[in-house]
Amino acid sequence: MISSAVEILPLDEEHLAEARQMILETLHLVFEVQDSLEALRARLAQRGVLKELDNFQAHYFERNGIFLIALENGRVIGTGGVRPLVPDICELKRLWVRPEHWGKGVGPRLMQALLDFASQSGYRVMRLSTDPVYQKRAVRFYARLGFTPIESYSDDPHDISMELVLPAPGV
């Protein structure tokens, strides 16, 4: 069960490097990358993956989006963001939880905060794109939340896309 010591807060400059490192380490494990963490970091940087975090304020917060972190005892243990795709459709981005916290309620708590934000911000649909091979656990999680498959909108031909119709604010 999730510790009551876990806080869900907006990303800030103080936690940016640690959040980026947590995402990188989790990607390394989930995608079973054989290269070193530094080699993965370089490859992702070359492809522009995580580039939006370089200016997270402009990319998320100033565009009717949000990027949250889960902190336990001051340590980043999870991340997740919402950014606009079109006026009433948003996209879920970078929902990651440290593996040692899987099954402890951190992901659902982060996800609920992101869903609440999206609904209260006037979005009517949330979309996501994910890898169905390496992220089977995530695909099952999203399906349990009510996300359904849609035609892919991702640049990655290996990803699948899903969406969830959001409740109207106050419902």
N, C-alpha and C positions, 0 to 999 in steps of 0.2 A: 504494500500500500504506500501511497505517496506520503512523504514526510511533511509534517506541518511546517517544517523549516524551509520548504521550497517556496520561493517567491517568483511570480511572473511579472516581469517589468519590461518597459520599452528598452531597446538597445541604446547604449550610450557610448561615448568615446572611451570611457574607462574600461568597458568590457569588450570592445570591438576585437582586439587581437586575440583574446581568449575565445570568443565566439567563433571567429574564423578558424582558429586552431582546432576547436572541438568539432566543427563541421568537417574539416580536413581529415582528422583522425577517424571519425565515424565513417566517412566515405571510403577511406583506405580499408577499413575492416569490412564494411558491407559489400563493397565491390570486389573484395578479395584481391586487391592490387598487389602484385608481386614486387613492384618497384619500391624504393624507399619512399618515405613520407616527403622528403625534399624533391625527389624526382616527380612525384605526383603533384606537388605544389607547383613546380615549374610547368608541367604539362597542362594543368588546369589554368594557370595564369596565361599561357600561350593561347589557349582557347577562349579566354575571357570569362571562365567560370568563376563565380564569386566576385566579379568585378563590381557588381552593383553595391557591394559592401564598402567599396572605396569611398563612396559618397552616399551612405545609407540614408542620411537625412533627406537629400534631394530625391533619391530614388524611391524611397518608401514614404516617409512622413509628409513631405511637401506635395505629394501626389495623391492624397486621400488613401494612404496605405499605412502600414505599421510593420515593425519588425520587433518581435518579442524575444526575450531570453528567460530561461528558467534558471534560477540560482538556488543552490543549496549550500549553506554555510559560505556564501560569497563566491562559490565556484560555478561557472557556467556548465549546466548539465543538459541544456536543451535550447533549441532555437526554432523560430518559425516566423514567416512573414506573409503579408497580404499586400498585393499591389494591383492597381487597376489594369485591366485589359482594354475594355471599352467602358463607357459611362456606367452601366449597371451590372457589369460582369468583372469580377476580380479573380486573381490567380493566387493560389497558395504556393509559397516558395520556401525552400530551405527548412522544412520541418524535419529536424534531426534531434535525436535524444541519445546521449551516451549509452552504449550497450549495457553497461552495468546497471542502468536505470530502466531498462526495458521491463515492461510488465508491472511497473510500480505506480502507474497513473500519471506520469509526467507528460507523456504524449497526449492523452485525452484532455488533460487540464490545459495544456498549451493550445490544443486544437479548439477547445471550447472558447477560450479567450479570443482566438482569431475569428471563429464563427460569430461570436457576439459582436466584435468590432465590425466585421463585414456587414452584418445585418443592420446594425445601428448606423452605419455609414451610407446606407441606401443601396448597397449592392443587392441584387436579387438572385444572382447565381455566383457560385465559386467553382472555379476550374483548377485542375492540376494536371501535371504531366509527370509520369514516373516510369521507372524501368521495371517491367513485369518479371524479369528473370532474377535479378539481384535484390529486388525490393518486394518480394512476395508478401512478406510480413506487412509492409506498408499498404500494399494493394488490399489485403484482407481487412486491415484497419479502416481504410477509407470506405470499403464496401459496407462494413458494419455501421458506419456513420450515415450511410444512405447515398454515397457517391455512386454514380452509374457510368458505364463506359460511353464515350462519345467519339466522334471522328477525331483523329489526332490533329492537334494544332502545333505540335512540337517540331522543332528543327531536327531533333534526333529521331531517325527512323526506327530505332529500337524501343522508344518510349510508347506508352499508352496514355491516353487522356481520359479524364473522368470529370464529372461535374455534379454539383449538388444545388438544388433549388433551395434558397435560404428563406426562412420564415420572415414575414414582415416584422419590423421593429415592434416590440411590445407583445409579440405573440408567443 
